[in-house]
């Protein structure tokens, strides 16, 4: 069976999985704020179901690596070149429109909450964990930090939108993939071993700058998606080649 029959060309199924994973994480964050770790009855059951938000984010990273490599390698095989400008433009179009909308929406909701004097905005709730968790930072440098994807490293996340931390990883995964893909095209085994060694060294002797240290710590998870996509693409290519040879009019079939 050819892989293209399992994975559609437009990757709708995988995009749907990414959307469902993001929804799972959103509900987990909402439950954390609603219950503050002190739930019973129905809320307790929901909290137990949505307690794997961190694992869901890791799964999201794997899916992201899969989709990026699948589409990039397919385009490379078709065009016989890696167009860096086009690659970056695709990533920018993908990530900036929802980011800008999230920043604006967060600012509006935070301003409304501050105007209405909600306790959560003044660290005056009954829960110390929430008081420590929710921070409201709308400084210009924080906005620039979030636009440059260095939030939670060099600047706080924008306003109360704590989950924006994940975009730091996602964007810099895209950037790291550029040199990695170049090496990967030349020697897959060497590239994989090289990344593994760098990851181990980074864990034991953190690299500089801090942004690279933090992002590379999770890059190996994202890279697993790259390996899975490459395996399936290679299998698809082999199946397609065998099918072509079997259907060739001069193909000899022994008795």
N, C-alpha and C positions, 0 to 999 in steps of 0.2 A: 504494500500500500504506500503510495507516495505521500510524503509529509504535507504537501500543499493541499491534500484533501482533508487533513486534520486541522492545519493552521491556515485560515483564509489569507489571501494576499493583503487585505486591508487590516488584518490583525484585530478585527472587531472584538473577538472573544477575549483577547488579552487586554485590550483597552477597557473592556467591561470589568474584567477582574481587577484591574488597577482602580477603577472607579468604586467598586464594591469594597476594596481594601481601604481606600481613603474614607469611605462612609463608615466603615467599622471603627477606624481610628477616631473619627469625629464623634461618634456616639460614645466611645470610651472616654474621651475628654469631657463631654457633656455630663456623663454620669459621675465623673470625678468631682466636678464642680457642684453637681446637685446633691451628692451624698457625702462628700468630703471624707470618704472612707468609713462612714458610719451609716450603713444601710441595713434595712431589715425587710422581711417579706418579699414582695415582688421586686423592689429595687435591689435587694440583695441578690436575687436570682439573676437579674439583668447584669449586675456588676460582675458576677462570676462568669457570665457568658462573654462579657467584653473586657476581660482582664488581660487579654493578650495583645494589647495595642502595640507594644514594642516589637513583638514577633511579627505583627501585621506590617509594620514599617519595614522590617527586614525583607519580608516577602515582597513588598512593593518595590524595594530596591532591586531584587532579583528580576522581577518582571520588567522593570525599567531597563536594566542591562540587556535583557533578552530582546525587547522591542527595538532598542537603539541599534544593537548589532545586527539584528535581522534585517532591518530596513536599510542600514548603511551598507552592509555587505552585498545585499541584493542590488543596490544602486551602483556599487563599485563594479560588480560583475557585468552590469548592463552598460555602463559608461566607460569602463576600463580606466577610471581615475577617481581620486578622492578630492572632491571640490570643497576645500576648507571653508571658503566664504559661504557657499550654499549650505553647508552643514551648520555653521554658526547661525545663519539666518533662520534656518528651520528650528533650531533650539530656542532662539530668541522669540520667534512667533509663538512657539509652544508654551513658553514659561512666563513671558512678561505680561500678556493681556490678563490672565487670571491673577497674577501677582499685583498688578496695579489696581485691579478691582478689589482685591482683598485688603490692600493698604488703605484705600479710600473708605471702604465699608467699615473697617476696624476703627478708623479715626472718627467717623460719624457716630458709631455706636458708643465709643468711649466718651466722646463729648456729651452725648445724651446721658450716659450713666453718671458722668461727673456733675452735670447740671442738675440731675435728679438726686444727687448725693447718695447713690447706692453705696451701702457699707463696703462692698467688695472693692470699690475704688479707693477706699481710704484705710484699708487693712483693719477694718473694724467688724469683721464677721466673727462668728462664734468659733471658728475653726482656724487654729494657728497655721495648719498646712496650707490652707487657701490664702491666708494673709501673706504668707511668705512666697507663695507661687505667683500670685497676680501682681504684676508690676505695670505701671503706665508710663511709658516713655515716648514722647512725641517730639523730641529734639530733632533738628535738621540733620545732625550727624548720625542719628539713629536711622532716619529715613534713608540717607545715603548708604549707610552700612547694609540695610536690607535690600536696596536696589543693586548693590554690588555683591550681594550674597556673602557677606561676612558676619551676618548676625549670629549671635551666640558665641562668637569668637572674639571679635574686636568691638562690637557694639551689642546692645540688647536687641531682642526682637521688637518689632514695631507695636507699641501699645500693648494691649492684652492678648495679642495674637501669638501666643507661645508656640503653636505648631509650625510657625514659619521657620523654625530651626532646621527642618528637614530640607528646605529649599537650598540651604547652604551646601548640603551634601549632594543633592541632585544636580545642581549647576556645575559644581566642580568635578563631579563624576563625568559630565559631558566633556569638560575641558581635559581631564586626564585621559579620556578615551582617545583623544587625537593622537598623541605619541604612541599610546599602547596599540592602537589599531595599525599604525605603521609597522611596529615591531611584529605584531601578530600576523600580518600578511607575509612576513619573511620567515618566521619560525615560531609556530604556536607553542611548542613544548618549551623552548627557551623563554619565551615571554611569560608563560604561566609560572615557570620556576623562578624567574626573576621577580615577578610580583609577589610570590609567596615569600621569598627571601627578604625582600624589602619590607613586607608586612611584619615579619618576625623581628627584624632589626628595629623597625619603628616602634613595636610594642616594648622592646627591651631598652632601646636608646632613642627616645623620641626625637624626630627630626625637627629642623627649623625650616621655615617659619611654623608657628603654631597652627595656622590654617591647614598646611599640608599634613601635619601630624594628625589632626583631628579627622580630616576628610579621608585620608588614606587608611585609617583604622577601619572604616566601613567599606572602602572601595573593593576589598576582596569579596565581600558579599555581592556587590553589584556585578563584579567580574564573573561570578558563578553563572549569572544570567547570560553573559556573553558566551561562555563556554557551552552552555546548553543550546543556545541559538545556533552556534557554529556546528555543533554535533548534528542537529536536526537538518541544517542547511546542507551539510556534507552528505548526509544520508539521502536527502531529497535529490541531490545532484547525481549520486550513484544510481538511484532508482530510475531517474529520468534517462540516464545514459543507457542502462540495461534495457529499458523499454524501447529506446530508439534503435538499439542494435537488433533486438528481437523482431522489430517491425521493418527492418531494412530489407529491400527486395533481394539483395544478394547474400543475406545472412544464411549460412549453412546450418541446418539442423540435422544432427546425426540420427541414424535409425536406432 
